[in-house]
Amino acid sequence: MINVLLVEDDEVFRIGLTVSLQQSSEIHLVSSCADGMSAIEIANQLKPDVILMDLGLPIMNGMEATQIIKKNHPEIKILALTSNTGSRFVEQMMNAGTDGFCIKGISPERLIRIIKEVYQGGFWLDAAVVEHLKNRFTDDPILQPNLNYLSDELKKVLDTLTDRESEILLLISQGLKNSEIAEQLCISMGTVRVHVHSILNKLNVRDRTQAALFVKQIPLK
């Protein structure tokens, strides 16, 4: 059973999603709330496995709540529920530490599959979010990550990564900062920076956002 906290201020949407999640034999909805401050308090008390986090919340928004929860409980997975697919917004949420983005209106069955994927350590980007990011890269030649080659050359590129680089790439895709990666792997910040620089070069991408997007291209086994 995956323990889930639902954070959503739209009462009708929250009730509907609650009913859907409670029908799953793989999900245990431990609690629900309607604002970011309450989400932090409940996360501290119950330590859920996954938090479904609306972003446009009262009192404290979802981005701020995500930052605080991730700082206090980095093991908790946070899946953003949003209708905002702007690339700048997505990058800000990735920096806050979210483990994925799910567009509101998705079917309950698909949402449960995504929750399971995120719980197991995956990083999820909704297709609409990926499209916005691709458009940004296409519009700005400096940011082009050459995403189209991934399906044919994926294995070849991944094979160039060392075991440590693969491990760090996964942590980057989960939203961890260099300092958090260093702490988790018990290595120095300088070592992390060297590995990150090597990863970006091997993947032929410009920044951590594009590296995380690369991981999203990896098919599920």
C-alpha positions as CSV (number, residue, x, y, z in Angstrom):
1,M,0.0,0.0,0.0
2,I,1.2,3.5,-0.9
3,N,0.4,6.1,1.7
4,V,-0.9,9.2,0.0
5,L,-1.7,12.8,1.2
6,L,-3.9,14.8,-1.1
7,V,-3.5,18.6,-1.0
8,E,-6.2,20.4,-3.0
9,D,-8.2,23.5,-2.2
10,D,-11.1,22.9,-4.7
11,E,-13.5,21.0,-2.6
12,V,-15.4,19.3,-5.4
13,F,-12.2,18.2,-7.1
14,R,-10.8,17.0,-3.8
15,I,-13.9,14.9,-2.9
16,G,-14.0,13.4,-6.4
17,L,-10.3,12.5,-6.3
18,T,-10.6,11.1,-2.7
19,V,-13.4,8.7,-3.8
20,S,-11.3,7.6,-6.8
21,L,-8.1,7.0,-4.7
22,Q,-10.0,5.1,-2.0
23,Q,-11.3,2.6,-4.6
24,S,-7.8,1.5,-5.3
25,S,-6.4,-1.5,-3.5
26,E,-2.9,-0.1,-3.9
27,I,-3.5,3.3,-2.4
28,H,-4.1,4.3,1.2
29,L,-5.3,7.9,1.4
30,V,-3.9,8.9,4.9
31,S,-5.4,12.4,4.8
32,S,-6.4,15.4,2.7
33,C,-6.2,19.2,3.2
34,A,-6.8,22.4,1.4
35,D,-3.7,24.6,2.0
36,G,0.1,24.5,2.0
37,M,0.6,25.1,5.7
38,S,-1.7,22.2,6.6
39,A,0.2,20.0,4.1
40,I,3.4,20.7,6.0
41,E,1.9,19.9,9.4
42,I,0.3,16.6,8.1
43,A,3.5,15.6,6.4
44,N,5.5,16.1,9.6
45,Q,2.9,14.0,11.5
46,L,2.1,11.2,9.1
47,K,5.1,11.1,6.8
48,P,3.2,9.9,3.7
49,D,5.0,8.1,0.9
50,V,3.5,10.4,-1.8
51,I,1.9,13.8,-1.7
52,L,-0.4,15.0,-4.5
53,M,0.2,18.7,-4.3
54,D,-2.1,21.3,-5.9
55,L,0.0,24.4,-6.6
56,G,-2.5,27.3,-6.4
57,L,-3.2,26.9,-2.7
58,P,-4.3,29.5,-0.1
59,I,-2.2,30.5,3.0
60,M,0.9,29.0,1.5
61,N,1.2,27.9,-2.2
62,G,2.2,24.5,-3.3
63,M,5.7,25.5,-4.5
64,E,6.6,26.9,-1.0
65,A,5.1,23.9,0.7
66,T,7.0,21.6,-1.6
67,Q,10.3,23.3,-0.7
68,I,9.7,23.0,3.0
69,I,8.5,19.4,3.0
70,K,11.4,18.3,0.8
71,K,13.9,20.0,3.1
72,N,12.4,18.3,6.1
73,H,11.5,15.0,4.5
74,P,13.5,14.4,1.3
75,E,12.3,10.8,1.1
76,I,8.6,11.9,0.6
77,K,7.7,12.0,-3.1
78,I,5.7,15.0,-4.3
79,L,3.6,14.9,-7.5
80,A,2.4,18.3,-8.6
81,L,-1.2,18.6,-9.7
82,T,-1.5,21.6,-12.0
83,S,-3.1,23.1,-15.1
84,N,-0.1,25.4,-15.6
85,T,2.4,23.9,-18.1
86,G,4.6,26.9,-18.6
87,S,8.3,25.9,-18.9
88,R,9.5,28.6,-16.4
89,F,6.9,27.4,-13.9
90,V,7.9,23.8,-14.4
91,E,11.6,24.6,-13.9
92,Q,10.8,26.5,-10.7
93,M,8.9,23.5,-9.4
94,M,11.7,21.1,-10.3
95,N,14.1,23.3,-8.4
96,A,11.7,23.1,-5.5
97,G,12.2,19.4,-5.5
98,T,9.0,18.0,-7.0
99,D,9.1,14.4,-8.4
100,G,6.7,15.0,-11.2
101,F,3.9,17.0,-12.9
102,C,0.5,15.7,-13.6
103,I,-2.2,17.8,-15.4
104,K,-5.5,18.0,-13.7
105,G,-8.3,16.0,-15.4
106,I,-6.2,12.9,-15.9
107,S,-8.1,9.6,-15.5
108,P,-8.0,8.0,-12.0
109,E,-6.5,4.8,-13.4
110,R,-3.6,6.7,-15.0
111,L,-3.1,8.9,-12.0
112,I,-2.7,5.8,-9.8
113,R,-0.1,4.4,-12.3
114,I,1.8,7.6,-12.1
115,I,1.7,7.6,-8.3
116,K,3.2,4.1,-8.4
117,E,5.9,5.2,-10.8
118,V,6.9,8.2,-8.7
119,Y,6.8,6.1,-5.5
120,Q,9.2,3.7,-7.0
121,G,11.7,6.5,-7.7
122,G,10.6,7.5,-11.2
123,F,10.2,11.1,-12.4
124,W,7.0,11.9,-14.3
125,L,6.3,14.8,-16.7
126,D,2.9,15.0,-18.3
127,A,3.0,15.0,-22.1
128,A,1.6,18.6,-22.1
129,V,4.5,19.7,-19.9
130,V,7.1,17.9,-22.1
131,E,5.6,19.6,-25.2
132,H,6.0,23.0,-23.6
133,L,9.5,22.3,-22.6
134,K,10.3,21.1,-26.1
135,N,8.8,24.2,-27.6
136,R,11.0,26.4,-25.4
137,F,14.1,24.5,-26.5
138,T,13.0,24.7,-30.2
139,D,12.4,28.5,-29.9
140,D,15.7,29.1,-28.3
141,P,18.7,27.6,-30.3
142,I,21.0,28.0,-27.3
143,L,18.7,25.7,-25.3
144,Q,18.2,23.0,-27.9
145,P,18.9,19.6,-26.3
146,N,18.4,17.6,-29.5
147,L,15.7,15.5,-27.9
148,N,14.6,13.7,-31.1
149,Y,17.6,11.4,-31.1
150,L,16.9,9.9,-27.7
151,S,14.8,6.9,-28.8
152,D,17.4,5.5,-31.2
153,E,20.5,6.5,-29.3
154,L,19.3,6.1,-25.8
155,K,21.1,2.9,-24.9
156,K,24.3,4.2,-26.5
157,V,24.3,7.4,-24.5
158,L,23.4,5.7,-21.2
159,D,26.2,3.2,-21.7
160,T,28.7,6.1,-21.7
161,L,27.7,7.0,-18.1
162,T,29.6,5.4,-15.2
163,D,27.6,3.8,-12.4
164,R,28.1,6.8,-10.2
165,E,27.0,9.2,-13.0
166,S,23.9,7.1,-13.6
167,E,23.1,7.3,-9.8
168,I,23.6,11.1,-9.8
169,L,21.5,11.5,-12.9
170,L,18.6,9.7,-11.2
171,L,18.9,11.9,-8.2
172,I,18.9,15.0,-10.5
173,S,15.7,13.8,-12.1
174,Q,14.2,13.5,-8.6
175,G,14.9,17.2,-8.0
176,L,17.8,16.9,-5.6
177,K,20.3,19.8,-5.5
178,N,24.1,19.2,-5.5
179,S,24.3,19.7,-1.7
180,E,21.6,17.1,-1.2
181,I,23.2,14.6,-3.6
182,A,26.5,15.0,-1.8
183,E,24.9,14.3,1.5
184,Q,22.9,11.3,0.3
185,L,26.0,9.7,-1.5
186,C,28.5,10.8,1.2
187,I,30.7,12.6,-1.3
188,S,32.0,16.1,-1.6
189,M,30.2,19.0,-3.3
190,G,33.2,19.3,-5.6
191,T,32.9,15.7,-6.7
192,V,29.2,16.1,-7.4
193,R,29.9,19.2,-9.6
194,V,32.5,17.2,-11.6
195,H,30.1,14.4,-12.1
196,V,27.2,16.7,-13.1
197,H,29.4,18.5,-15.6
198,S,30.4,15.1,-17.1
199,I,26.8,14.0,-17.3
200,L,25.6,17.1,-19.1
201,N,28.4,16.8,-21.6
202,K,27.7,13.1,-22.3
203,L,23.9,13.7,-22.6
204,N,24.6,16.7,-24.8
205,V,22.3,18.9,-22.7
206,R,22.8,22.3,-21.3
207,D,21.4,22.1,-17.8
208,R,19.8,20.0,-15.1
209,T,16.2,20.6,-16.4
210,Q,17.2,19.0,-19.7
211,A,19.0,16.2,-17.9
212,A,15.8,15.4,-16.0
213,L,13.8,15.6,-19.2
214,F,16.2,13.0,-20.7
215,V,15.4,10.6,-17.9
216,K,11.7,11.0,-18.7
217,Q,12.5,9.6,-22.2
218,I,13.7,6.3,-20.8
219,P,10.9,3.7,-21.3
220,L,9.5,1.8,-18.4
221,K,10.6,-1.8,-18.1
